[in-house]
Amino acid sequence: MSLEALIRPETSADIEAIGELTREAFATLAISQHTEPFIVAALRAAGALTVSLVAELDGRLVGHIAFSPVSLADGCAGWYGLGPLSVRPAYQRQGIGSALVRQGLAQLQALAGKGCCLVGHPHYYRRLGFVNPPGLTLPGVPPEVFMALSFDGHWPQGTVAFHEGFLATGPQAAPRG
């Protein structure tokens, strides 16, 4: 079954709902440290959400995806990290996550992006074109769950560093004015 959700950019009015649905999406995932809502908030606070999309059904947010720049050891520019990808449990396995990924990748390509990498379930992301890239690694992450997709066929070499927002473990302090 595939649901036709409205995929659109996030707005400031969506921020609270994005946090809620992200918590819900990862609540029962055993491998999660349950920091995903904090990661999204930290990326947003840092201005590092290059693409942030929501999926909406009947006026309710049911999915969210974030893309942020990554740094590559070989200096290759134009690469992004995918994550977190969140879909409310009641709407999972209905095509919403895949639609968010495809739309986000299309937007990265429209921004002249060169590729995208992620940490995720190989079975799921291989269906979307991601592979375990030879010569490209994410330190501390098993190679079977580090995946990438090159938009132009060029594969950077060396290590990848995701934005420091991925280190968030709790709510961010309010900026001082």
N, C-alpha and C positions, 0 to 999 in steps of 0.2 A: 504494500500500500504506500502511496506517495501523496503527501499533502501539499497543496499549493499555498505556501505562505508568502506574504509580502516581504521581500528582502529590501531593506533600506538602510541608509546610514543612521547611526545612533544620533540622538539629540540630547540636549541637557535634561530634558524631561524623562529620558529613559534610564538615567544613571542608577537610580535606586532599584528599579526593576531588573536591570542587568546584574547588579550585585546579588539580588535575591535569586534570580534564576541560575546564576553561576553556582551559588552555594547549594541550591537544590540539585543541580546536575551532577555535582561531584560528591554529594553527601554520602553516598553508599559505595563509592569507588575505593576499593581497598588500597590501591597503590597511590591514592591521592594523599597529600599532606594537608589538604583542605585550605590551601593558601591562594587558590585561583581567584577568588574575588579581590583579594588584596593585590595580586599581580595586576589585574585589570585596572584597579584604582591607581596603583603606582605608575603604570604606563600612561594612563590618562593625565595624571598630575604632572608627569615629566614632559608632556606634549609629544609622547613617543607612539601614539596610536596613529599610524599611517593610514590604516583602514580599520574601521570599527563598524560592523554591520549587525543589525538585528533582524530576526525573523518574527513576523507578527501574524497572528491568526485571530480574527474576530476582535481586533483591538487589544489583544493581550500578547505581550512578548513571550515567545516560546523558545527562542534561540539567540545566541550571540557568538560572534567571532571577532578576534583581535589579530591584527598584523602589526609588527613593529620592526624597525631596522635591526639587523645583526651586523657584527663586525667580523671580518674574515682575515685570517692571518696573512694571506697573500695580498691583501689590500684591495681585492675585488669589491667594487661598489654595486649598489642596486639590489642587494639581497635582503630578504625579510624573514622574520620568524612568524610562524603561525601559532597562535595560542594565546590564551585558552579558547577552545571551542566548546560551547555549552548549549545543550538542548534539554529542556525540562524532561524528566523521565517519562512522563505520560505521552510525549511526542517523539521519543527516540525510535529509531528504526523505521522512520516514515519518510526519509529523504530530506528532512530539513537541514541536518548537518552537512550533507553533501551539497545541497543548494547554497548554503552559506560559504562553504569552501570554494566552490566553482565561481561564485560571484566575486568573492574576495580576490581570488587569483586573477580573474579578468581585470579587476580594478588595479591590481599591482602591475599587470602588463600594460595597462593604459597609462600608468605613471612611469613607463620605461623601466620597470623592474626587470632584473635579470634572473631571479629565481627565489625560491622559498624553501625554508627548512623547518623541521618540527621534531618534537619528541611525541610519539604516539603509537597506537596499535598498528603494527605492520599490515595486518589483513585489511583493516579499514582503509588506510591511506594508500596502499598499493592500487586499490580500485580507482583511486583518483589520480593516478600517474606518478606517485612518489616512489622513490627507490632508496635503497641503502647506498649512499654515494661512495665510490672508491676514492680514497685519498682525502676525504673530508670527514672530520670528527668533531664531536662535542665532548670535551673532557668530562669524565665522571659519569658518562651515560653509555649504557651498553649499545654497541653498534647496531644491533637488530632493531632498536626502537628509535634510533636517530635516522631520519629520512629527509630527502630533499627532492625538489623538482626544479630542473633548469628550464627556463623559458626559451633560451637561445642555443642550447646544446653545449655551452661552455660550462665546465665544472671547476670551480675554485678548488684550491688544494690547501691542506693544513687544518687548522682548528677554527671553530666558529665560537663566537661569544654573543649570547643573547643580551638584550638590554638589561641593565642592573635592576629594573623593575621586577624581573623574574626572581629576585632574591627576597622580595617582600614576604614577610611572615605574619603581619598583622596590620591593623589600620594605620594609615599614614597620619602623621601629625599635621595639623592645619598650618599652611604657610604663614609666616609672620609678615605683617604689613608694616 
